[in-house]
Each structure stands twice: as C-alpha cells, then as structure tokens.
Amino acid sequence: MSEPEPRAPSPGSLLLVQRFLNSTEMPDGVDELRTAPLAAEWLERATGVSVPVTDKERSRLVATREALRDLLEAHTGENVDPGVRVRLQKLLGHSPLRPVFTDAGATLAVDCAGVDSFLGMISTAIVEATLIGTWDRLKVCRRDTCRWAFYDHSKNGCSRWCSMRVCGTREKARAYRARRRPAAVAPG
C-alpha cells in the first residue's frame, strides 16, 4: 500500500506499527488481513518469518489493529473511550516480553512464537517509542473515511490529517460549509 501523500515514515521499530495499521485501506479498500492465508503472507512480508495464522488469530490481529487505530485518535486531540486501552491490553497481553541486557543497557524481546510473537513486536515498538518520545507522533487521520496512520514530522507535532492536500482540505471545506448553512428556524 502507498500512503495518500508522500510522508517520511515512522522512525525505528514504530514503522512496523504504522505498516500494521495501514494493512487496510479505509473505508472500503483492500484489507491485507482479510483471510487467514493473506494475514500469514502479510506477516511474513512484515517480519521475514513464516507464521501460520488461524481464523481466530486473524480476528485477533484485526481487532488489535483497529483498537490501536482507535487509541491513536488521542494523538490528534480526540477523546478516546477508556475501554479501548483495556481492550488493547487484553489483545496484546498474550505476548510475553522479557528484558535483554547489553553493555548499552536493556531492551525488551519477545518470548513466544507465531502471531503472539508479532503482537509482542508491536508491544515492544510501542514501549520503545514511548521511552524515546516518538509514540505521540504516530497518528491516524482525523477524517472518518480515511483513518490512515502517519508519522507527524512537523515541527510543532500538530498534524491532524494524513494529507493536508487531500483529507485536510476536504475536512476544512466540509466544516466551512457547515458553518455557512443558515441556522434552522424553530417553529413558533
């Protein structure tokens, strides 16, 4: 898939999270995880590891992707239902992580296989991005019919749309038209 407008991708392991989120085109585009075999192919392309995927695991992947997308709405100022965080913790909670120590410090490593391993990579990338301060710059487009994940490289970190030229312009025009409509007169 290609982004709606060329943008620099997310840095480091956060790129895997961005690619995972963009494994479907909203609202009616191709979902690369739409079947278990296609999800297995996508995971192999994303990680380089062949992983069999059951229908139940595919459903969990999709539920995780959409819960992450909902959570990222907070990064553009939207109110997010606290239940989203709880749901995401349950979806990612089957992926045990362990610390790995080096001379430079420690990192987290996935301590499982299969789909849980991939979801552990997602968890690790989120923790890493949180620690280095890049997590809040991974966002989803505020346009309801888009919701494409993008990394906000802007100086002030206030981007709200994946593309100002496309989604931003359309949303601003829609808001302008809504403000210009005459107020409905209540019957007396």
C-alpha positions in Angstrom: 0.0 0.0 0.0 1.1 3.5 -0.5 0.3 6.5 1.7 -2.2 9.1 0.4 0.6 11.7 0.1 4.3 11.0 0.4 5.4 11.4 4.0 8.6 10.3 5.8 7.8 7.0 7.5 7.9 6.4 11.3 11.3 6.1 12.8 12.8 2.8 14.1 10.5 0.0 15.2 7.5 2.3 15.1 7.4 1.8 11.4 6.2 -1.8 12.0 3.2 -0.4 13.9 2.5 2.1 11.2 2.6 -0.6 8.5 0.3 -2.8 10.6 -2.2 0.0 10.9 -2.1 0.6 7.2 -2.6 -3.0 6.3 -6.1 -1.9 5.3 -7.4 1.0 3.2 -10.4 2.7 4.9 -13.3 2.6 4.4 -13.8 0.2 1.6 -10.3 -0.6 0.3 -8.3 -3.8 0.4 -7.7 -5.4 3.8 -4.5 -7.3 3.6 -5.6 -9.3 6.6 -9.0 -10.3 5.3 -8.3 -14.0 5.3 -6.0 -16.2 7.5 -3.7 -17.1 4.5 -3.4 -13.5 3.4 -2.7 -12.5 7.0 0.1 -15.1 7.1 1.5 -13.7 3.9 1.4 -10.2 5.3 3.1 -11.2 8.5 5.9 -12.9 6.5 6.5 -9.8 4.4 6.4 -7.6 7.5 8.7 -9.8 9.7 10.6 -12.1 7.4 9.3 -15.1 9.3 6.7 -17.6 8.0 3.9 -17.8 10.6 0.8 -19.9 10.2 -2.4 -18.0 11.0 -5.7 -19.4 12.1 -9.0 -17.7 11.6 -9.1 -16.9 15.4 -5.6 -15.4 15.2 -6.6 -13.4 12.2 -9.5 -12.0 14.1 -7.2 -11.1 16.9 -4.8 -9.3 14.6 -7.7 -7.3 13.1 -9.1 -6.4 16.5 -5.7 -5.3 17.7 -5.1 -3.2 14.6 -8.4 -1.4 15.0 -8.0 -0.9 18.8 -4.6 0.7 18.1 -6.2 2.9 15.4 -8.9 4.0 17.9 -6.2 4.6 20.6 -4.1 6.8 18.2 -7.1 9.2 17.8 -6.0 10.6 21.1 -2.8 11.8 19.4 -4.8 14.2 17.3 -6.9 15.5 20.2 -9.9 13.2 20.0 -11.4 11.8 23.2 -10.8 8.0 23.3 -13.1 5.7 25.2 -11.0 4.2 28.2 -12.3 0.8 27.2 -10.1 0.9 24.1 -7.0 0.8 26.4 -8.4 -2.1 28.3 -9.3 -4.0 25.1 -5.8 -3.4 23.7 -4.1 -4.6 26.9 -6.1 -7.8 26.7 -5.3 -8.3 23.0 -1.6 -7.7 23.5 -1.4 -9.5 26.9 -0.8 -12.9 25.4 2.7 -11.9 24.1 5.2 -12.3 26.9 8.2 -9.9 26.8 11.5 -10.3 28.6 14.4 -7.9 29.2 17.6 -8.4 27.3 20.7 -6.8 28.7 23.7 -5.4 26.8 26.6 -3.2 27.6 24.5 -0.3 26.4 21.5 -1.1 28.7 18.4 -3.2 28.2 15.6 -3.7 25.7 12.5 -5.9 25.6 12.4 -9.0 23.5 9.5 -11.2 22.5 9.5 -14.5 24.3 6.9 -16.5 22.3 6.2 -17.6 18.7 3.6 -17.2 16.0 1.1 -14.4 15.9 1.9 -13.7 19.6 5.5 -13.0 18.6 4.3 -10.4 16.1 2.0 -8.8 18.6 4.9 -8.8 21.1 6.9 -6.9 18.5 4.1 -4.4 18.3 4.1 -4.0 22.1 7.9 -3.7 22.2 7.8 -1.0 19.5 5.2 1.0 21.4 7.1 0.8 24.7 10.3 1.8 22.8 8.6 4.7 21.1 7.1 5.9 24.4 10.5 5.9 26.1 12.2 7.8 23.3 9.3 10.3 22.8 8.1 9.3 19.3 4.9 7.5 20.2 2.7 10.5 20.4 3.7 11.5 16.8 2.2 8.3 15.3 -1.3 9.4 14.4 -4.4 8.4 12.4 -6.0 10.8 10.0 -9.0 12.5 11.7 -11.1 12.2 8.5 -13.6 9.4 9.3 -13.4 7.9 5.9 -9.6 7.7 5.9 -8.0 7.0 9.3 -4.6 6.3 7.6 -1.7 6.1 10.0 1.0 8.6 9.6 4.0 9.9 11.5 3.9 13.6 12.3 7.3 15.0 11.5 6.1 18.6 11.7 8.0 21.0 14.0 5.1 21.5 16.4 3.6 18.0 16.2 0.1 19.2 15.5 -0.7 17.5 12.2 -4.3 16.1 12.1 -4.6 14.7 8.6 -2.5 12.2 6.7 -2.5 14.7 3.8 -3.4 18.4 4.1 -3.8 18.5 0.3 -6.5 15.8 0.3 -8.1 15.0 3.7 -7.3 18.3 5.4 -8.7 20.4 2.5 -11.8 18.2 2.4 -12.4 18.4 6.1 -11.9 22.2 6.2 -14.3 22.7 3.3 -16.9 20.5 5.0 -16.5 22.5 8.3 -16.7 25.8 6.3 -19.9 24.7 4.6 -21.4 23.6 7.9 -20.7 27.0 9.4 -22.2 28.8 6.4 -25.5 27.0 6.4 -28.3 29.1 7.8 -29.5 28.1 11.2 -32.7 26.2 11.1 -35.6 28.3 12.3 -37.6 26.7 15.1 -41.3 26.6 14.5 -43.1 29.1 16.7 
